Amino acid sequence: ELGYAVLSGANLLYYGVKTITDRKNPARVLETVSGFIRTLIKKYRPTDFAVEKMFVTQKNSALLAVVADQIK
């Protein structure tokens, strides 16, 4: 899962969790997550963007940590 939040100053505008279902193909995961983030950026037009270092608790979550590094 990929948690996200959209803020404007101290105000929370939108938040949620995006579930990544196809985790076997790294290129597909990167494409899915990148597309989702692009959609959020297009909709909310942020001036800043942050990606938090992921805490991996499951073997299949390691791929999402690699995706976060690629997005950075």
Number of C-alpha atoms within 10 A of each C-alpha: 11 12 10 16 12 17 15 12 7 6 8 10 11 12 11 11 10 12 10 14 9 10 16 10 10 14 10 13 19 19 13 17 19 16 12 13 14 13 12 16 15 10 9 14 12 12 7 8 10 8 10 11 9 14 10 12 8 8 7 11 15 14 18 21 16 14 18 17 13 10 12 9
